[in-house]
Amino acid sequence: MSETNPFNLPEYNRDAVNIYADVTGVPPKQYLPKALHKLVDTRDKAYDAFVDFEGDHAELLQPNWRDVLRAKDEAAGRAAIVEGKDPLGVPSALEDATMKRPRIIGAVRALRDAVMTADRALVSAVRRELPAIAALVEPDVTAAAEEYIKFQREADAARQRYGAKLALRSWITDWTILGLRTDFHDQPEATPRTASNSPAQDVDGRPVDRGAAEVRAIDESYGAVRGPGPKVEIRSLKNGSVLEIDANGAAGLVASGVAEYVEQDD
């Protein structure tokens, strides 16, 4: 227990320097009136000067700067003895830093203040120019919305074409696996369905996302892609052929009356 701190309370680290320059993010210049460009440049230039100076003197701004430089001085003294030199003739990094550090801290604070002053000026100007900024932003938002709608329509149309092509796969399954003689009806578009003629769902029965996830789920229902789901055996009621397919697909075929489950012997 020290005389200056009789209760052993945590002491404030006087060497700790917490100097921050938080700047306000604003949209790119293309969405700002030209009157604001100079203010942005001024703020950014001040911020870069702060960051560069702080980086150049990072060692002296760390809370453990004394320990780091003291270790350097000890290493220099040891090297001096080994080389037959006077250790006190070697310049002290700690002494040099002790003299320079207050000025460095003052400079960093001044640079921080310059950043904050420039940032406040920019923020004030942005508030005044919000209607003009909105006028610059809105056309790009509208263009992006129109592009989104356009490509969504194209994606929806492609999905319908994919659904129509799945009718071919369903017909192939009927003829080659189930032994049926179903008629094929050509159609330009259709909603994609699984082998059991149901919407694609995940293992929890929830609709899957459109796109790759939907294609993968439909492929798995046909057995084109072996998924992790359970497989069961069913028998065609048309020709008696037995096959092992995905449980979900089997359930749909049994429900439609074209197949039955094969009972497993215990």
ROMAR-227472 format. One record per residue (C-alpha): residue in one letter; x, y, z. Coordinates in steps of 0.5 Angstrom, whole numbers, padded with zeros to 4 digits, always signed. Layout:
AXYZ/...
***
This chain:
M+0000+0000+0000/S+0003+0007-0002/E+0003+0013+0002/T+0000+0017-0005/N-0006+0011-0006/P-0007+0008+0001/F-0013+0004-0001/N-0010+0001-0007/L-0015+0004-0012/P-0014+0003-0019/E-0010+0009-0021/Y-0011+0013-0028/N-0006+0012-0033/R-0003+0019-0034/D+0001+0016-0040/A-0005+0014-0044/V-0007+0018-0050/N-0014+0017-0053/I-0015+0022-0058/Y-0020+0020-0064/A-0022+0024-0070/D-0029+0021-0072/V-0032+0024-0078/T-0039+0024-0081/G-0040+0019-0087/V-0043+0023-0093/P-0045+0020-0100/P-0040+0020-0106/K-0039+0027-0109/Q-0044+0025-0115/Y-0049+0026-0110/L-0047+0032-0107/P-0048+0039-0110/K-0041+0042-0112/A-0042+0047-0106/L-0040+0042-0102/H-0034+0039-0105/K-0029+0044-0103/L-0032+0042-0096/V-0031+0035-0097/D-0024+0036-0099/T-0022+0040-0093/R-0025+0035-0088/D-0021+0029-0092/K-0015+0033-0092/A-0015+0035-0085/Y-0017+0028-0083/D-0011+0025-0087/A-0006+0030-0084/F-0009+0027-0077/V-0008+0020-0079/D-0001+0021-0082/F+0002+0025-0076/E-0001+0020-0071/G+0002+0014-0075/D+0009+0017-0075/H+0009+0018-0068/A+0005+0012-0066/E+0010+0009-0061/L+0010+0015-0057/L+0002+0015-0056/Q+0002+0008-0053/P+0001+0008-0046/N+0007+0003-0045/W+0011+0008-0049/R+0016+0008-0043/D+0017+0001-0042/V+0018+0000-0050/L+0024+0006-0050/R+0027+0004-0043/A+0028-0003-0046/K+0031+0000-0052/D+0036+0004-0048/E+0038-0002-0044/A+0039-0006-0050/A+0043+0000-0053/G+0047+0000-0046/R+0049-0007-0046/A+0051-0007-0054/A+0056-0001-0052/I+0059-0005-0046/V+0060-0011-0051/E+0063-0006-0056/G+0068-0003-0051/K+0064+0004-0051/D+0061+0008-0046/P+0054+0007-0044/L+0053+0014-0042/G+0055+0016-0049/V+0050+0013-0052/P+0044+0018-0054/S+0038+0016-0050/A+0031+0014-0053/L+0027+0015-0047/E+0030+0022-0045/D+0029+0024-0052/A+0022+0022-0053/T+0020+0025-0046/M+0022+0031-0048/K+0018+0031-0055/R+0012+0027-0053/P+0008+0033-0050/R+0009+0037-0056/I+0007+0031-0060/I+0001+0030-0056/G-0001+0038-0057/A+0000+0037-0065/V-0004+0031-0065/R-0010+0035-0061/A-0009+0041-0066/L-0010+0036-0072/R-0016+0033-0069/D-0019+0039-0067/A-0018+0042-0074/V-0021+0035-0077/M-0027+0036-0072/T-0028+0043-0074/A-0028+0042-0082/D-0033+0036-0080/R-0038+0040-0077/A-0038+0045-0082/L-0039+0040-0087/V-0045+0037-0083/S-0048+0044-0083/A-0047+0045-0090/V-0050+0038-0092/R-0056+0040-0087/R-0058+0046-0091/E-0057+0042-0098/L-0061+0036-0097/P-0066+0038-0102/A-0061+0039-0107/I-0058+0032-0105/A-0065+0029-0105/A-0065+0031-0113/L-0059+0028-0114/V-0060+0022-0111/E-0067+0020-0113/P-0066+0019-0121/D-0061+0014-0119/V-0066+0010-0114/T-0071+0011-0120/A-0066+0008-0125/A-0064+0002-0120/A-0071+0001-0119/E-0073+0000-0126/E-0067-0004-0127/Y-0069-0009-0122/I-0076-0009-0124/K-0074-0011-0131/F-0069-0016-0129/Q-0074-0019-0124/R-0079-0020-0130/E-0074-0023-0134/A-0072-0028-0128/D-0080-0030-0127/A-0080-0031-0135/A-0074-0036-0135/R-0077-0039-0128/Q-0084-0041-0132/R-0080-0043-0138/Y-0076-0048-0133/G-0082-0050-0131/A-0085-0052-0138/K-0079-0056-0139/L-0080-0060-0133/A-0086-0063-0136/L-0081-0067-0141/R-0077-0070-0135/S-0084-0072-0131/W-0086-0075-0138/I-0079-0079-0138/T-0080-0081-0131/D-0087-0084-0132/W-0085-0088-0139/T-0078-0090-0137/I-0079-0091-0129/L-0086-0092-0127/G-0088-0096-0134/L-0094-0091-0135/R-0096-0089-0142/T-0098-0081-0141/D-0099-0076-0146/F-0094-0071-0147/H-0097-0064-0147/D-0093-0058-0149/Q-0093-0052-0146/P-0089-0045-0147/E-0089-0044-0139/A-0091-0047-0132/T-0089-0046-0125/P-0084-0051-0123/R-0086-0057-0119/T-0082-0063-0116/A-0083-0070-0118/S-0089-0071-0114/N-0092-0065-0117/S-0091-0060-0111/P-0088-0054-0110/A-0080-0054-0108/Q-0080-0054-0100/D-0074-0055-0095/V-0073-0061-0090/D-0078-0057-0086/G-0083-0056-0091/R-0082-0049-0092/P-0082-0046-0099/V-0074-0045-0102/D-0072-0039-0105/R-0072-0038-0112/G-0066-0040-0117/A-0061-0045-0115/A-0064-0047-0109/E-0071-0049-0112/V-0067-0052-0118/R-0063-0056-0113/A-0069-0058-0109/I-0073-0060-0116/D-0067-0064-0118/E-0066-0068-0112/S-0074-0070-0112/Y-0072-0073-0119/G-0066-0077-0116/A-0062-0073-0121/V-0058-0070-0115/R-0057-0075-0109/G-0059-0071-0103/P-0059-0072-0096/G-0066-0074-0095/P-0068-0081-0094/K-0070-0086-0099/V-0076-0091-0100/E-0078-0096-0105/I-0084-0096-0109/R-0088-0101-0114/S-0091-0098-0120/L-0098-0100-0120/K-0098-0100-0128/N-0092-0105-0129/G-0090-0108-0122/S-0083-0105-0123/V-0079-0103-0116/L-0075-0097-0115/E-0072-0093-0109/I-0073-0086-0110/D-0073-0080-0105/A-0079-0080-0100/N-0082-0074-0101/G-0082-0076-0109/A-0085-0083-0107/A-0090-0080-0103/G-0093-0076-0108/L-0093-0081-0113/V-0097-0086-0108/A-0102-0080-0107/S-0103-0080-0114/G-0105-0087-0115/V-0099-0089-0119/A-0095-0093-0114/E-0095-0096-0108/Y-0090-0097-0102/V-0086-0103-0102/E-0087-0107-0095/Q-0080-0108-0092/D-0079-0115-0088/D-0077-0115-0081/
***
